[in-house]
Amino acid sequence: MIRPPAPTPPPAPQPRVQLSKITLTKAAPTVSLAKGGDTGTMRINLNWTRGRRGLLGNGAIDLDLACLYQLNNGSKGVVQALGKAFGDLHYPPYIALDGDDRSGTNVGGENLHINLAHLADFKRILIFAYIYDGTPNWSAADGVVTLYPPHGPQVEVRLDSPDNRARSCAIALLKNEKNELTVTREVRYINGTQSDISKAYRWGLKWTAGRK
């Protein structure tokens, strides 16, 4: 008696690909981070390599994380360590800087926090970094900014294509478009200070000298 061939087993289900991190590039610079109704806090982290201070006192880098903000009610300003403008998470601008890592050796780096419960209040936020102290050397700093939304994968922006003549770098632009927060990679090096970043992005702020 001839037995029929055994049925072919169904193909094993393919594992789902779950992205844990998205890296924004020149070819793919934009991704959606949050939509209206999302709650929680998004953390934005800056980490870099400080470098070693040489015999002449140069080489070490004090790199600071900061942002310009503009709210839908027209108010705008800056959140940064300079001038102790650390912001507030629960009151306007709903953005807070948790501290100032002047050594670059803190494992946690520097962090901005954005309260997404107030997404409707935001118009745009420009994340930037500037070299407060030390010779500009973005190549040695090897900086990376990582955004941690409360839901979904991390979003990474590497400070590549460095311009070591510049003291500042506009890193990423966050926009509220139809109550959806998107982030676009900038990585635009600017040979100047915060006022020059403000001018480059037409923020319209007036600046005075400040100290940490």
C-alpha positions in Angstrom: 0.0 0.0 0.0 1.4 3.4 -1.0 1.1 6.0 1.6 0.5 9.6 0.6 3.4 11.9 1.3 3.3 13.7 4.7 1.9 17.2 4.4 4.4 20.0 4.3 4.5 21.8 7.6 3.5 25.4 7.4 6.4 27.9 7.4 7.5 29.0 10.8 6.2 32.5 11.6 8.9 35.2 11.0 9.9 37.2 14.1 8.7 40.7 14.2 11.3 43.3 13.7 11.1 45.8 16.6 13.4 48.8 16.1 14.9 49.9 19.4 16.7 52.9 17.8 16.4 55.0 14.7 19.4 57.0 13.5 18.5 60.2 11.6 20.7 60.8 8.5 21.0 63.2 5.7 19.1 60.8 3.5 16.3 60.1 6.1 16.3 63.2 8.4 12.8 63.2 9.8 10.6 61.0 12.0 7.4 61.4 14.0 7.9 61.3 17.8 4.5 61.9 19.4 0.9 62.7 18.6 -1.8 64.6 20.5 -3.1 62.5 23.4 0.3 61.1 24.2 1.4 61.7 27.8 4.7 61.3 29.6 8.0 63.0 29.4 10.5 62.8 26.5 14.2 62.9 27.5 16.8 64.3 25.2 20.4 63.2 26.1 23.7 64.6 25.1 26.9 62.5 25.6 30.4 63.3 24.4 34.0 62.6 25.1 35.6 65.4 27.1 39.2 64.8 26.0 42.3 65.3 28.2 43.7 68.6 29.3 47.2 69.0 28.0 50.3 70.7 29.5 49.2 74.1 28.2 45.7 73.7 29.6 44.0 73.1 26.3 42.2 70.1 24.8 39.4 69.6 27.3 35.9 70.5 26.2 32.9 71.8 28.1 30.0 71.0 25.8 26.5 72.2 26.8 23.1 71.0 25.7 20.4 73.7 25.3 17.3 74.5 23.2 15.4 77.5 21.8 11.6 77.2 22.2 8.6 78.9 20.7 5.1 78.3 22.1 1.8 78.7 20.2 0.9 81.7 22.4 3.9 83.6 20.9 6.2 83.3 23.9 9.8 82.2 23.1 13.1 81.8 24.9 16.0 79.6 25.7 16.6 76.7 28.1 20.3 76.4 29.0 22.8 76.3 31.9 24.2 79.7 31.0 22.3 82.3 33.1 20.8 79.4 35.0 17.8 79.3 32.6 17.0 75.7 33.5 13.3 76.0 32.5 10.3 74.2 34.2 8.6 70.9 33.3 5.2 71.8 34.8 4.9 75.5 33.8 5.8 77.3 30.6 8.0 76.4 28.7 7.3 72.8 29.9 10.9 72.0 29.1 13.6 71.5 31.8 17.4 71.0 31.8 18.4 68.7 34.6 21.9 70.0 35.2 25.3 71.0 33.8 27.9 68.3 33.2 31.1 70.4 33.0 33.4 67.4 33.0 31.9 65.3 30.2 32.6 62.3 32.4 29.1 61.9 33.8 27.7 58.7 32.4 24.3 60.2 32.2 25.5 63.2 30.2 23.2 66.2 30.0 19.4 65.9 29.7 16.6 68.1 28.5 13.0 66.9 29.4 9.9 67.9 27.5 6.4 67.5 29.0 4.4 65.9 26.2 1.1 66.5 28.0 1.5 70.1 26.7 2.2 69.1 23.1 -0.5 71.4 21.9 1.4 74.4 23.5 4.5 73.9 21.5 5.2 75.4 18.0 8.9 74.5 17.6 11.9 73.6 19.6 15.5 73.8 18.3 17.9 71.4 20.1 21.5 72.7 20.0 24.9 72.3 21.7 27.7 74.8 22.2 31.2 74.7 23.4 31.3 76.9 26.6 34.9 76.3 27.4 37.8 74.8 25.6 39.1 74.8 22.0 36.4 73.9 19.4 37.1 70.3 18.5 33.9 68.5 17.5 35.9 65.7 16.0 37.4 64.8 19.4 34.1 65.4 21.3 32.3 62.7 19.2 29.0 63.9 20.4 25.7 62.1 20.1 22.2 63.3 21.0 19.5 60.6 21.7 15.8 61.3 22.1 13.8 58.9 24.3 10.1 59.2 23.6 7.8 57.6 26.2 6.6 55.3 23.4 8.5 53.9 20.4 12.2 53.6 19.6 15.0 55.9 20.6 16.0 58.5 18.0 19.7 59.2 17.6 21.4 62.1 16.0 25.2 61.9 15.7 27.2 65.1 15.5 29.1 64.0 12.5 30.7 66.1 9.6 32.3 68.3 12.2 33.5 71.8 11.6 36.1 72.5 14.2 36.0 76.3 13.5 32.5 76.5 15.0 31.5 76.9 18.6 27.9 75.9 18.2 25.8 73.2 16.5 22.1 73.2 15.7 21.3 69.5 16.2 17.6 68.9 15.6 14.4 70.8 15.0 11.2 69.7 16.6 7.9 71.0 15.2 4.3 70.6 16.1 2.5 70.0 12.9 -1.3 69.3 13.2 -0.7 68.2 16.8 2.0 65.8 15.8 5.6 66.3 17.0 8.2 65.6 14.4 12.0 65.8 14.7 14.3 66.7 11.8 18.1 66.3 11.9 19.9 69.6 11.4 23.6 69.1 12.5 24.4 72.6 11.3 27.6 74.0 12.7 27.6 77.7 13.4 30.7 79.8 14.0 29.1 81.8 16.8 27.1 81.8 20.0 23.5 81.4 20.9 22.6 84.7 19.3 24.0 83.5 16.0 21.9 80.3 16.2 18.9 82.5 17.0 19.6 84.6 13.9 20.2 81.6 11.7 16.8 80.2 12.5 15.0 83.6 12.7 14.0 83.1 16.4 13.9 86.9 17.0 15.4 86.9 20.5 17.4 89.7 22.1 20.5 88.5 24.0 22.6 89.7 26.9 25.9 88.3 28.2 25.5 85.6 30.8 27.6 83.3 33.0 27.2 79.9 34.5 
